[in-house]
Every structure is written in structure tokens, then in C-alpha cells.
């Protein structure tokens, strides 16, 4: 599943053990626990876990829990807003307050730094990797979806959505999946476009905490439930979250449920 999130300066300990079911709910099996200074996380389609600390450090772990790489080149870009790990070979860090994207390779080494203001993108609200390894950026200033290359050059842009859709968008996530681009707005819903920026449909999923798309299946995590929406059949199913709260934030990816609470992150394998 393609998705964003972050975490850092973490892991003072990594706990292993036999599978533990979440308070009697056999649908959720505890896989691994991480403890330390953790503020966000993401999982790529190879099941690598990325953990972000409060200082903005990013640490990468494989599916066995082994530490693979650390991003420590912290610069004054402000707080890390999102991390896009949809392509494990090209990771995007988005610093919204400074209108900056940092591109990392699979070893978390810096490949490029893009100042979106130099691209005349005045109010970037969300970013995401495109199917052709360029970068989607939503500019809230003119309500347009723009595609830039690694040098920051704008290679294409959509019409003003306020005119095209008679509505302003404020997406928090941009996800490219199976020839479609999903602009995910937790207030107004999920707007689906083709790779050329032409509007296709709106999916009425709102009030989500996290969102992921894989093979036309949208999975969202809300306050009380996980919702799965099939954009082909239009069928929707929900599963109540188990009672292993409290957590500050949670998301799903690659069949995993990740719950983040103060100083701790738990990874569960789950099924519907």
C-alpha cells in the first residue's frame, strides 16, 4: 500500500516475542513493538518501516525489525509534514512550512532538495510521487494539481479546480495508483483523476485519520473503524478497531495496523 507518514529518533528498545492477539480480537496479531521518541511512521510495499522522531530523524527497518538506514542530515526546514514511501527507491520528505521537498534514495541518502517557491508554487498543500517518478504537488494558491521533475520544473498542471469542479480542494494526501491520482481531502472526500489531471469521480470518504490506496482499493483509518472501499465495485466494508487503545494515531498499510501512542509504536497483522 502506498502511503505516507513519519517517525524519528526512536527505538531505545525493539521487542520480539510470540504473536499476541489484541485483547482477544483474533483479527489483530501483534508483530512487533518499537519504543522511544516516535512521532510518525510509514510502511512501503516491501514492508520496510520508516520511523520519525521529534527532531525529524528518519530510521528505516526491514520486516524483521533490523535497522537498515538513518536519515540524519537535519536542516532548518521546520517540521516534517509527510513522508511518501510509495517507491522504496525514491522517498519524498515534505516540509510544508518551508515549501521544500527532500528526495532520498533507498539508503536514506539525499538525492535532491526542491524549493517549491522557485517553481512558482506559492502554497503547496500536499505532495506525492507520480507514476513516472516525477512529483505531484497541489498548490492551494491557485487550486491546481501540478507535476514537477526533480529539478523543480513544472512539466504539467491541471485547470483551476474551483472552475473545473465548482469547488475548492484542500487535500492532505496525493496518491498515484493504477493510472489514477487520488487527492484525499478528509473534509470533502477523495477526488480521483487520471494521470493527465482529468477528473473521473469523487469517493465520499471523509473524516479519516489516515488513507492508503492499492490496486483500486482505498483503506482509511478513522477514530473507531477501518474502512475499505473498492473503487471498481463501489462496495464498502468496515471493521471496528479493537480495544487496544489508547493511541494517538493509527494507520494501515500492507495488511498491517500501526498504532502510535506516547513513546511507543505497535505493528499488528490484521485481517477482515
N, C-alpha and C positions, 0 to 999 in steps of 0.2 A: 504494500500500500504506500501510496505516496503521501507524504505528509511533512509537516514542519513541527519543530518545537526545539527547545533548547534546555541545557543544563550545564553546570560547571562547578569548578573547584569542588570536588566532591570526595567521594569514597574514601573514608577512613577505614571502612571495612566492607568486605564483599562476602555475603553469607551464602553457603550452599547447604543442601540437605535433600532429604527425600521429598517428593511432591506433597504439598499441603493444600487441602481443599479449604476454600474461603468459608469459614464458619458454616460448614455443612452443605454449601452450594457446590455440587459436583461439576457445575459448568465452568467454574473458575479454579484453576490449579496454580498455586504459587510456584514460579520457576526460579526466581532469584530476587534478592533484596540488596539494594545499594544504600549506604548511609553516608552522610556528610553534608557539605554545603551544596545543596542542589536546588536550582530554581526552575529548570525546564529540561525537556528531553525529546528525542526523536528516534524512530526506528526506520531503517531503509529496507528495501526488498530483499537484501541478503541477510536480514535480521541483525545487522550491526546496530548497536545502541549508542546514541550520542547524548552525553550528559553535560549540562551547562551549569556553571557556578555563578554566584552573585557578582563575581568580578568579571565575568564574561569569558572565562576559560572554557574551552570545549574539549571533552575527552571522549575517545571512541573505544568501544568494547565490541568484541565479536560475540556470537551467540552462546559461546561457552563462558562468557564473563571475563575473558582475558583482555587486558588493556593493550590497544594497538597503536594509538597515537594521541598526541595532545596538541591543541592549538593554544599557544601562549603569547602570540605576538599581539598583545593587547595595546590598542591605541585609543586615543581620545575621540571615539566615535559615539560615546554615550552608551545607553543600554541596548543590548542585543534584542531586537524586536521579534524576529522569526529566523528559523533555520530551515532550509529546504534541502532534504536529503533524497529527493526522488531519483537522482542519479548519483550512486555512491562514488563515481569518479569525478564529479563536479558538484561540490557542495556550496550553497549560497548562504551567506550570513547577511541579514538585512538590518541596518542600523537606521531606523526610520527618522529619528530626531536629527540626524546629520545627513539624511538623504544619500546614504552610502551603502554600496553592496561590496562585500569581500568574497572573492571566489577562491575556494580551496580545492586541492586535489585529494585523492583517497588517503594520503598520509597527513592530511590537515595542514599541508604547506600552502602558503599563499600563492595564487596564480595571478590575481589581478585585483585592483581596487578601483571601483567605479563611482565617481562623484556624479550623481544624477542631476545636480544643478547645472553641470557643464553640458548636459544633454538637453537642457531647457525643460526638464521635468521638474516642475516647481513644487508639487505637493504629492510625492509618492506615498500611496497608502498601503500597497501590498505588492509583493513580487513573487515570481515563480519561474522555474525552469521551463522552457518551451521544448517541443518535440525535437527541434533541430539544434538543441543545445545553445540557442540564444536565450534571452531572458525577457519574460513578460513583466511589465510594470503598469500598475494602474495609477494614473495621475488624477488625483481628486480635484486639481485646479480646473481642468477642462473636461473632466469626466470621460477620459479616453483610455482605452487599453492600448499600450504601446509595446513594441518589441524592439529590444536593443541588442547589439552584439557586445562582445567582451570589451571592446574599446569604448563603449557608451554611445555609439552611433545608433540613432533611431532608424530602423530598417522598414518599419511599417507601423501604422496606427489605425484605430477604428474611428468611426464618426463619434461625435459627442453623444453619449448615451441619453443625455437629457432631451435631445431631439429625437434620436432613433427609437427610444423606448418610452419617451414621455415620463422619465423617472430618473432621479439621481441614484447612483450606486455608491456604496461605501464598503467594498469587500475587504475582509480581513485575510483571506487566503486566495491564491491563484494556483490551480492545479491543472496540469495538462495530462489527459489520459485518453488513449484510443481515439485520436484525431479530434478530441473535443477539449475546450478550455472551460474550466469551471471557475466562475467568480463567485466566491462563497461569502455572502453577507448575512451575518447572524440575525439581523433585524428584518431584512426584506426578502430573504430566500437565496437560492442558488441559481445563478443565471448561466446558462450553457451556450457556448459559442463554438463555431468550427475554428480550425486553425488559421482562418483568414479574418476572424473577427466578426463573422456574420452570426446574428442571434438565432438560436434554434428553439429554446424552450426555457421555462422557469420551473424549478422544483421547489415546492413550498415547504422547505425545511428551515425552520427558524429557531432561535433561542438555543443554539448548540454551543457547546464549550470547545469542542474540537471537531475537525472534519477531515475525512480522507476519502479518496476515490481510487478504485482499482477495477479495471475491466467493466466499466459502466455501473459499478456498484458503489453507492455513496454510503459511508458509515459515519454516523455522527454520535458524539457523546454529549449528553445533556446532564442536568442536575440529578436526575433519577433513573435514566434509562439509556441504553444503546439502541439507536435506530438504524436499520439497514433498508435502503431504498434502491430498488432495481430500476434504472432509467429506461430499460428496454421493455419490461413487462408492466412497469409502474406499480409493482407490488411493494408494500412496506411492511416490515416486521419490527417488533420491539422486544427488548429484553430488559427487565428491571435490573438495576445494579444491585449487587449483593450487599450484605451488611458489614463489609469490612472497612467502613469509614471510621474516622473522618479522613478525608483527603482534600487538599487544596485544589488540585487539578487532576484531570484524568483524560486519557485518550486511548484509542485503539489503533493498532497497525499490525499487519501480517498475522492476524489471529491472536494478537497479544492485547491484553488490557493492562495499561500502565497507570498506576495510582501514585500521585505525588503528595506527600504530606510533609510536615515540618521536619527537615533533616533526614528524610527517608524516601526511597522510591521502591515500589514493588512491581515486579513484572509477573503477570498471570497469563497462562494459556487459557483461552476460553472458547466455548462453542455455543451455538444456538440450539 
